[in-house]
């Protein structure tokens, strides 16, 4: 089991009895301690990003730890960590750079810029442009930014819209890249209009990588009608396995609205963690989260469905 480090911000860690000294993380502008305390917690934990909506599809914010019940393989798990504050995130934007995206180029770059403008000002954002190859949009010496103008200029240079589509390679690279960020909440946002036709990584392998990672994936599918059956399912599966969601805007002009919605959802997410049973077999561990609100209203809860666990005798990936 691999040691997992959490570095998340919040006014308080509700219900947490873990109290190491505050740790100052990288930031641009005022010190995080002037805005919110920044804490680090070291433990072998399974972390969950959980969104809660009411029947009107509105976010249900402000719930405390006691409102949540986490089940792993049907067994209730005591929470070791809980946070309901807007904490900064490491975010990767993966943009399809294949030839079919050429008519959508300017609108997609503008939409990605609007996403950055709506995000937490302390987020670490990177971008990958992918066709047959996967390339970082930002310079090697400055691989992350929280400046929307810097992101826009980098995407204008990187998105050239030619070639084929290595979607699975891009997701695999994004999962590696996101670990380099300074925030342990991690998100990938994929914008693509076609099925994979150039990856060395198989769909099955990339699903396993997602199941082994603590990364939420949101996918925005600009789908060619000729590929309407295949690609949405692949994008949907990648998103749902991670606890994210597939969005299918009616046209490229709606991508901006969709990305802004995703940015807002990231900021309305509960973060919680538990320590799994030390005696357990390896394989897929199923997770379910139940929520009871103060007024017992019906709510929709979304988080990842499970994670791939190594056996207790072998090291496993971060969860």
N, C-alpha and C positions, 0 to 999 in steps of 0.2 A: 504494500500500500504506500503510495507516494505522499510526501508531506505537501499539503496544500496551504498556501498563504493567502489570506484575505486582507485586502487593504481598501476599506470602504469608509465613507464619511457619513456622519449623522450627528444630530444633537446628542442622542443617547443611544446605546445599544440596549434596547428594551429587553429585560429579563436575562441579560448576559452576566455571568459571574466571572468572565474572563477579563483581566485587567492589566495587560502589559502597558508599558509606557507608550504615550502617543508617538507616532512616527511621521515625520514630515515628508511628504511626497513631492514629486515634481509638479510645478505649476507655473503658469504665466500670470504676472500681475501680483495682487496682494497675496500674502501668505494665507494658506487654507485655514490656519489657526485663527486668523482674524475674521474668517467667515463661518467656518464650522470646524470642530475638532476632527482630526484625522487619526484613526486608530489602525493598528495592525493586530490581527489575531492569527496565531499559528496553531493549527490542529489538523488532524485527519478528518476532514469534514466533506459531506456531500452538500453542495450549495444549490439552491433553487431560486430562480427568478419567477415570481408569481404575479399574474395580473388578475384582478377581480372586477367584474362588471355586473351592473344590475340589469333588469329585464328591458330597460330603455337603452342599453348599451353604453351607459355612463360608467366611468371609473368609480369604484368604491374605495375611497381613500380613508386613512385615519384609523384603520383597524389595529388592534393590539395583538400581541403574540397569542393570547388565549383564544382568539377567534379561529386559529388555524390548527388543523390536525393533519399531520403528514404520515402517510403509510408507505412502507417499503415492503413489497411482497405481502401486503395485507397486515403487517405488523406496525402498530403506532410507534413513532420515533420521537423522543423528547428533543425539542429544539435547543441547540446550544448557542444559536445566534439568530437575531431577528432585527430587521431594520425596515422602517417605513418612510424613510427620508429620500429626497432626490439626491442620489450620489452620482459622482462622475463615472463615466464608462469609457472603456477602450472600444472604439467602433471602427470596423472596416467596411468601406463601401466598395463593392465589387461590380464593375460596370462592363457589360458585354461590349467588346470593341470590334466585333465582326462586321463584315461588309453590310449585312442587312440592317445594322443600326444607323447607317449613314443619314437617312432622313430624320432620325430622332436625336441626333447628336446634340444640337444646341439646347433643346428643351430638357434633355436628360442632365446635361451639365448644370443648367440653371436650377433644376429640381434638386440635385445633390447639394448645391450651394444653399438653397433654402432649407434643406435638412440640417445643415451645419448651423445655420442661423437660429433654428428652433431648438437645437440641442443645448444641453448644459454647457455653459461657457468654459468649464474646466475639463470637458471631455478630451480624450486623445483620439483624433480621427486620422485614419490613413485610407488610401484608395488604391485599388488594383484595377488595371485595365486588362481585359483578357480577350484574345482571339486564339490563334494556335499557341501563343505564348502568354505567360502571365507576367505583367510588368508593374512595378510600383510607380505610382504617379508622382509621389514626392521624392525629393532628393535623398540619397543615402545618409547624408550627414544630418538631415532633419526629417526623419521618417514619419513623424506625427505632427498634427497641427490642431489648433482650436480656432483658427482664423478662417472664416468663410471665404475671404478674398484670396488667401493663399491656396486654399483647396480648389477654388474655381480656376485660378491660373494654371495650377498643376494639371487639372483635368483637361483644360483646353489644349495643353501640349501633349498629353498622353493619349487622349481618345482620338484615334485616327480613322476608325471604322473601316477596316479591311480584313479580309481573311475569314477563317472559320471560327468555331466556338469550342473552346476547351473549358467548359463549365466546371466539371469535376476537378480538374487540375487547379482551377481558380479557388474553389472552396477549400481544397486541401492546403493550398498555399496561404489562404486567409486564416485558416486555423493555426498555422505556424506563426504567421506574422502578428496576429492579435496578442499572442503571449509576450511580445516584446513591449507592449504598452505598460504604463505605470499604474493602471487601474485594473483590479481583478474582476470587476463586472465586465463581461465581454459580449459583443454583439457583432454579427455580420449582416449586412444589407446587400442583397443581390438584385441587380436590375438586368434583365436579359429578355431577348425576344425569340430565342430559338433553342432547339435541342442540342445536346452535346454531340459533336461530330469530330473532335480532335484530341480528346484527353488520353493520356497514358494511364490515368487513374480510372478504375471502374466505378460504376455507381455503387456496387456493394461495398467496395473498400471505403468510399467517401462516407457512406452511411455509418460504417463502423467507427470511422474517425470522429464523426459528429457525436455518436453515442458515447464516445470515450472522452469528450471534451466538455468543459463548462462554458459553452458558447451558445447564445440564442441567435437563431437565423430568421430573418425576415426576407421574403422573396417577393419581388415585383415582376410579374410575368406579362411582358408585352408580346402576346402570342400570335404567331402567324396562323391563320385559320387552317392551313394545311397540316399543322402540327398540333392542333388543339387538344388531342387526346394524350399524346405522349409527354410533352414537356410540362404541362401543369401538374401532372401526377408526380413527376420527379422533383420539381421544385416544391410542391406541397409536402412530399414525404420528407425532404431535407429540413423544411421549416418545422413541421409537426414533431419530428423526432427530437428536435432541440427545444421545443416549447415555444416556438415562434409561429408565424402565420404566412400563408401565401395571399398576396393581393393581386387582383386582376383588373386593373383600370380599363375603362372602356376605350381609352385612346391615350396617346403619349402626352396630351395636354393635361391629363389627370394625374400624371406621375408626381408632379409637385405636391398636390394635395395628399396623395398617398404617403409620400416620404415625410411630409410634415406630421401626418397622423402617427407614423411609426416613431418619429422623434418624440412626440408627446407621450406615446405609450411607454417608451423606455423610461420616461421621467415619472410615470405612475406605476412603478413596479415595486412590489415587496421583495426583499431579499431575506432568505432564511437558510439555515444550515443545521445539519444534524450529523452525529457521529454514528456510522453504521456498525452493526454487530461485527465484532472482530472475528467471529467464527461463522463463515459463510462460504458457500461454493462460488467459484468464478462464474461469469456469464452475465446475461442481462438481468438487472434488478429493476422491477416495476415500481413506479412511484405514482401515488395519487394524493392530491391535496384536497381536503374538505374545509369549507369555511362556514362558520355560523356567525351571522351578523347580529348586532344588538336587537334589531327589530325582526329577526328571523326572516328577512326577505330572501327570495330566491335570487341566486347569483350564479354567474358563469365564471368558472375558475380555469385558468390555463397555466400550465407549466410543462416541463419536459416529462415524457412518459416513463423515462427510466434512464439507466446508465449501464455501460459495460464495466463490470468489475473483474479484476484479476482475482485469482484464488489467493487465500491468505498466505501462501508460501511463495508467491511471486510478486514482483513489483508491478503496480498498475499505473495507468495514466491519471493525471489530475482530473477530478470530478467537478 
